[in-house]
Amino acid sequence: MATVRFKGNPVLTTGDLPAIGKKAPAFKLCTADLRDVGLDEFKGKCKILNIFPSLDTSVCAQSVRRFSAAGAGLRNTVLLNVSADLPFAQKRFCDSESLTDVVTLSTLRAPSFGRVYGVGITTGLLTGLMSRAVVVLDTANKVVYTELVPEITQEPDYDKALEAARKAEA
């Protein structure tokens, strides 16, 4: 169990992020077109899992925009944006922002994702959503970088995550 903060108040999560050097836990999450996909869907690519509470918040929306813009130069990395938002809301956000090179994944049919990845919020106002975190995987789905953002209202360290993805691509 980890402790992060939401507007300065402590909140607990379901566990810890996957360990660096270990294989990432498998998952099946829902795409904007309501298909269930897992890591195998992105086989042979590095992955940046941008995990956050909801696109209906400015920081979460900004993280998708920033990773999308900064990750455009990565040649073999896919950005996976994971939230509890409904797939319809995720699609509407991407359409309104003209974001065509990102993948949104909803925990709609897989609320266990938050528990398995250690980011499910169990106390406070955001109980049931996920904490802000970044997990970078290499092409074999080995965890090469993680960040559990200590204050949910803060953005992740984009530079460190992108650097980890660049190294994993090499």
C-alpha positions in Angstrom: 0.0 0.0 0.0 1.3 3.4 -0.9 0.4 6.8 0.3 0.0 9.8 -2.1 -1.8 13.1 -1.6 -4.8 14.8 -3.2 -4.8 18.5 -2.6 -2.4 17.9 0.3 -4.6 15.3 2.0 -3.2 11.7 2.3 -4.9 9.0 0.3 -4.0 5.3 0.2 -3.6 3.2 -2.9 -4.1 -0.6 -3.3 -0.4 -1.4 -3.4 2.8 -0.6 -5.2 3.6 -0.1 -8.8 5.1 -3.1 -10.7 8.8 -3.6 -9.9 11.4 -2.3 -12.3 13.0 -5.3 -14.0 9.9 -7.5 -13.7 7.4 -8.3 -16.4 4.4 -6.1 -16.3 1.1 -7.6 -15.2 -1.2 -8.6 -18.0 -4.4 -6.7 -18.5 -7.5 -6.4 -20.7 -8.8 -2.8 -21.0 -11.5 -1.3 -23.2 -10.7 0.9 -26.2 -12.7 3.8 -27.6 -14.4 1.4 -30.0 -15.3 -0.9 -27.1 -12.8 -3.7 -27.9 -10.9 -5.3 -25.1 -7.1 -5.2 -25.6 -4.1 -6.2 -23.7 -0.3 -5.8 -23.9 -0.2 -8.3 -26.7 -2.0 -5.8 -28.9 1.1 -3.7 -28.8 3.7 -6.5 -29.2 7.1 -5.4 -30.3 6.6 -1.8 -29.1 7.7 0.0 -26.0 4.8 1.3 -24.0 4.3 4.3 -21.8 1.3 3.7 -19.5 0.0 7.2 -18.5 -2.3 6.3 -15.6 -4.6 8.9 -14.1 -8.0 9.5 -12.4 -10.0 11.2 -15.1 -9.7 13.2 -18.3 -12.3 15.6 -16.8 -9.5 17.2 -14.8 -7.1 19.7 -16.2 -3.9 17.9 -15.0 -5.0 14.6 -16.5 -5.9 16.2 -19.8 -2.6 18.1 -19.8 -0.7 14.8 -19.3 -2.3 13.3 -22.4 -1.5 16.4 -24.4 2.1 16.7 -23.2 2.9 13.0 -23.6 1.3 13.0 -27.1 3.4 16.0 -28.2 6.6 14.9 -26.6 6.3 11.3 -27.6 5.8 12.1 -31.3 9.6 11.7 -31.8 9.7 8.1 -30.4 9.9 5.6 -33.2 8.7 2.4 -31.5 6.7 3.5 -28.5 3.0 3.6 -28.0 1.3 5.9 -25.4 -1.4 4.1 -23.5 -3.6 6.5 -21.5 -5.4 4.6 -18.8 -8.3 5.9 -16.7 -11.7 5.0 -15.3 -13.4 7.3 -17.8 -15.9 5.7 -20.1 -14.6 5.0 -23.6 -17.1 7.5 -25.1 -15.7 10.3 -22.9 -12.1 9.3 -23.8 -13.0 9.4 -27.5 -14.8 12.7 -27.2 -11.7 14.2 -25.5 -9.3 13.0 -28.1 -11.5 14.1 -30.9 -11.9 17.6 -29.4 -8.2 17.9 -28.9 -7.3 16.4 -32.4 -5.2 13.7 -30.7 -4.9 11.0 -33.2 -1.7 9.2 -32.1 -2.7 8.2 -28.6 -4.5 5.2 -27.3 -7.1 5.6 -24.6 -7.9 2.6 -22.4 -10.8 2.4 -19.9 -11.0 0.3 -16.9 -14.8 0.0 -17.6 -14.7 -3.8 -17.7 -11.5 -4.3 -15.7 -11.7 -2.3 -12.4 -9.1 -4.8 -11.1 -6.4 -2.9 -13.1 -6.0 -0.4 -10.3 -5.4 -3.1 -7.8 -3.0 -5.1 -10.0 -0.9 -2.1 -10.8 -1.1 -0.7 -7.3 -2.7 2.6 -8.2 -6.3 2.0 -7.1 -7.3 4.7 -4.6 -8.9 3.3 -1.5 -9.4 6.3 0.7 -10.5 10.0 0.3 -12.7 11.8 -2.2 -11.3 9.9 -5.3 -11.9 6.4 -3.9 -12.5 4.0 -6.8 -10.4 6.0 -9.3 -6.7 5.6 -9.9 -3.8 7.6 -8.7 -1.5 9.4 -11.2 1.4 7.2 -12.3 3.6 6.4 -15.2 4.9 2.9 -16.1 7.3 2.5 -19.0 7.7 -1.0 -20.6 10.2 -2.3 -23.0 9.3 -4.4 -26.1 9.2 -7.5 -23.9 6.9 -5.8 -21.4 9.6 -5.6 -18.8 9.1 -2.6 -16.5 12.0 -0.1 -17.1 10.6 3.0 -15.3 7.9 3.9 -12.8 6.7 7.0 -11.1 3.9 7.2 -8.6 3.3 11.0 -8.6 3.2 12.0 -4.9 0.5 14.7 -5.3 -2.3 13.7 -7.6 -2.8 17.3 -8.7 0.8 17.5 -10.1 2.0 16.4 -13.5 4.3 13.5 -13.9 8.0 13.8 -14.8 7.6 13.7 -18.6 11.3 14.0 -19.3 12.3 11.0 -17.2 9.5 8.8 -18.6 10.4 9.8 -22.2 14.1 9.2 -21.6 13.3 5.7 -20.2 11.2 5.0 -23.4 14.1 6.2 -25.6 16.6 3.9 -23.8 14.2 1.0 -24.1 13.9 1.6 -27.9 17.6 1.6 -28.3 
